[in-house]
């Protein structure tokens, strides 16, 4: 196996692990945030607007982490700077 093929395989496996871990933890955080918001709504329903606004802002922040992981994994897969180094 040539070094470029090995680098492609390792990059693909690393990107798969990064996406798996990078999506798993934000998903768990979203579940906990939604559960906490539902608990807060059940305890204090008159603060619904404030709780929902804070929940949506928090969910957007959490989701941005998963999007960043996806972008970095796509960069590693399709525009890997190490391949250009090996081609020289």
C-alpha positions in Angstrom: 0.0 0.0 0.0 1.5 3.3 -1.0 1.7 6.2 1.5 -1.0 8.1 -0.3 -3.4 5.2 -0.2 -2.6 4.7 3.5 -3.1 8.4 4.2 -6.5 8.3 2.4 -7.6 5.3 4.4 -6.5 6.8 7.7 -8.1 10.1 6.9 -11.4 8.4 6.1 -11.4 6.4 9.3 -10.5 9.5 11.4 -13.2 11.5 9.7 -15.8 8.8 10.5 -14.8 8.7 14.1 -14.8 12.5 14.3 -18.3 12.6 12.9 -19.5 9.8 15.1 -18.2 11.4 18.3 -18.9 15.0 17.2 -22.5 14.2 16.6 -23.0 11.9 19.6 -22.1 14.4 22.3 -24.1 17.4 21.0 -27.1 15.0 20.6 -26.8 14.0 24.2 -26.5 17.7 25.2 -29.6 18.6 23.2 -31.6 15.8 24.9 -30.5 17.0 28.4 -31.3 20.6 27.5 -34.8 19.7 26.2 -35.5 17.6 29.3 -34.4 20.4 31.5 -36.5 22.9 29.6 -39.6 20.6 29.9 -38.9 20.2 33.6 -38.7 24.0 34.0 -41.9 24.5 32.0 -43.7 21.9 34.2 -42.6 23.8 37.4 -43.1 27.3 36.2 -45.3 27.5 33.2 -45.7 31.3 33.3 -42.1 31.7 32.3 -42.7 29.8 29.1 -41.5 32.5 26.7 -38.2 33.1 28.6 -37.5 29.4 28.9 -38.3 28.7 25.2 -36.1 31.6 24.0 -33.2 30.5 26.1 -33.7 26.9 25.0 -33.6 27.7 21.3 -30.5 29.8 21.7 -28.8 27.0 23.6 -29.9 24.4 21.0 -28.5 26.6 18.2 -25.1 26.8 20.0 -25.0 23.1 20.6 -25.9 22.3 17.0 -23.2 24.6 15.8 -20.6 22.3 17.4 -21.9 19.4 15.3 -21.7 21.5 12.2 -18.1 22.5 12.9 -17.2 18.9 13.3 -18.8 18.1 10.0 -17.0 20.9 8.2 -13.6 19.9 9.6 -14.2 16.2 8.7 -15.2 17.2 5.1 -12.0 19.3 4.9 -9.9 16.4 6.0 -11.6 14.1 3.5 -11.7 16.3 0.4 -8.9 18.8 0.8 -6.3 17.1 2.9 -3.1 19.2 3.0 -1.0 16.2 3.9 -1.7 14.7 0.5 -0.1 17.6 -1.3 2.9 17.2 1.0 3.3 13.5 0.1 3.0 14.3 -3.6 6.1 16.5 -3.6 
